[in-house]
Amino acid sequence: MAIFQVEGGRRLSGEITPQGAKNEALQILCATLLTPERVVVHNIPRILDILQLIEMLKAMGVEVEQLSEDSYAFRAREINLDYLESEDYRRRGARLRGSVMMLGPLLARFGVAYIPKPGGDKIGRRRLDTHFLGFEKLGARVDFAAGKVEAKELRGTYMLLDEASVTGTANIVMAAVLAKGTTIIYNAACEPYLQQLCEMLNRMGAKISGIASNRLTIEGVEQLGGTEHTMLPDMIEVGSFIGMAAMTRSELTIRNVSFQNLGIIPDQFARLGIRFEQRGDDIYIPQQDHYSIETFMDGSIMTIADAPWPGLTPDLLSIFLVVATQAKGAVLIHQKMFESRLFFVDKLIDMGAQIILCDPHRATVIGHDHRIRLRATRMSSPDIRAGVALLIAAMSAEGVSTIQNIDQIDRGYRDIDRRLNALGARIIRLDE
């Protein structure tokens, strides 16, 4: 198992470009199963989760051609449906949360799909009910005990989702595009990644309207064709780099961020007192020795909470929390979606951060204003986002920290040690 040794207190400088969006890639790669024609995808992040998904597609019979470092061509002409019942399929699926999004395309095109028990981060309950209730509304039969979903024919219908699940919406959309008749999905997720998926499907011949709203209308078509698609930059990486620059008091330029797709993220960093400039499609962060958290207009403590898009993505709350430890002022971080995602704060408390964990969903952070440096320590990464938050803490701490279980970080961030070392960090990867 690999570890990071991180020398804290080093300031960064230079430029960094975010990778393609992981959460978009999981949806887009699964969507290639909807057509026997060639689909070319650019800006694919070369991270563990995505590489595992590509290997899984190959094992199913998808022809995969690597065109460049981050561009691939996929052609799902013949899928080995027997493989979907194999132990290898179940084993691969269990390692990867995104494997559940294969169900919609397989069900739409072949009338049958098998349910791997999906893996991923241990950040609390991540219900799959939305996916399966949507499939049932379309006319599928779900046998969860047997791990099978099947349908002789999918038919369009009206459905109101029980929650605005991004993966649930994506899965149902991919099933509905080949259904007979019209499907209306209300309370649909509308994240930029889902917008990208819908626009790609439309280029393939689907008829989806209401994109970017919470009400999608899908007119079913007989078949889909090939297309070419480019991923958005990963907004979570962009947010991580903004937080990293603030914590290490560094001057940094983040290139090609697709600013119009960042939503509320820049504004939320501004509320923590972090200054930045939009320069074309880049974000420039000047060196800043102090940043002060705003209060609400009535003087009450600032609250930063996650919410469905266009609210703040829950994936960034870990970053906001760690950045707040060196701000001036106090903030309440409210993680509404996952009940285990804040448990990494005990590692920050060990480092000297002033944090009160109120309950599994809320933590109050009292910032040090850089008067007291965090202390280096030994810690373990519990999930992708907490892992990077701990990495940011270690980069700002006094001394050399050790981070274990960095496979979790590698699942979401490509070559993060090499890319940050190029900016002036000192992160050493070792085999334990």
Steps between C-alpha positions, in 0.01 A plus 500: 500500500646836396533804727574871457766680700415868485735779604284789616556873484604521133334763285386413149530706185424451134215361292296183522229360272214292648437152364177393332203460730488161671125507570423589139735232365322223692170595331640563152698174481192299603297683232727352229312171560186653344623478141690250283669794327831669582505756780813713551552661842764765580645633828444172686671516841760224539405410856446166664117501495484588130772254394313225689178590317677490162641154584149389600362618164776308319414185695136537386606503136523874427773581248721766661769694312724750676553793262720715726580537868146615585294408190335163435269350238232252612292265286247274671407285197476168680449475872557169677183482711616172658796688648255716697408194706862411573687530826758723328227754411372500858854536637588790269166671566545472874818707476336786315205720594442610142430143385132548594461742205545214255153376592304766310683461165501118518131486589410743219698323229487131600199478734704353785765617744667350803557690820851499639516609862672834439804607698647848543551727798379406847336836562160388622191348343472549125157367409432343165122510540465795261665302219280192542173684561566687175564175310177352642304807387636437148366144516804302618493222760760532771609189690750641745554167675596334171692810391304539176297766317310406185232635269342370180423859409561831670216752471512874563316635803484788747705467814580718799837398644513455877832689504698699242764229470765574235584135429133401532392764248782404261408132520131562436573741213723240332225239535226735378669618177421166331160446666176516301311824551580806709656504846474801730739506797412758767738588786784397268857592588637778277876508572727609213616138467144385442447783252808376316359145490165621362666715234720207396196269477322760284797507263465120482137537389308515829220754551549654845359843589504698824876459537640703797159495671348259753238383248632288212285385208634204302340381177613144440681415176569168326878520510798724569806571289862591569636839606800687637504650848738707714483488883470810713788576738447355846338767718610310813865528394452870429356550850779289654767717334333825613495367858859377471623843384326670794627255762862513381487878438602445139464681170340265252331502159247228421465464122192418290250462784176542296402782735135513385456141624639558849169634629509626859848361580702822440248706702525261795880532507457878488279473812799343677697812407707341224585745221528391138464643149333353197736545205323370191433138589778490762489575873791698647546480879743758643714430805287574802635489854159541664140432400194582712172311505196719439202500733137510396339846479356470849844419639433128554758232425552406136361162394628309197276210403465265205189491282390358165625700201510799465584472872845409625628153417554281810834385357658836590388533861809314624714759319304796643533354848877464490545845341291655779745372765745778403247773425414789732158438651267204541276301269251217530549225240175308443539176303138405432541214258742252661512420869860368515683759296601727788659230711845586363501819713653310793821488291489880465436539874811287564689752283384786722194621310215646707195306388187398687329200342141576595352181351567277196381778268631825655836634608587846632846624403679783685780624278858561620563787252842339438610604854535135599633255241348154478730224631628220280358158586434152365154449350300283264281603206139378558364606159603693187400850607601472865833360376572817301378718789754323726766546230427876497523507881834316490636744237425793733617328822828533683721194447468180298162321495425146386175416320408132472244336270579740214340258254183687595654826374625331181141395425405863441817703432748412224872517591418753771845473660687560173275790396529676838876439527534685168350804679745483790342248738704217649292183498679165494316181405630192687402135524426419860 
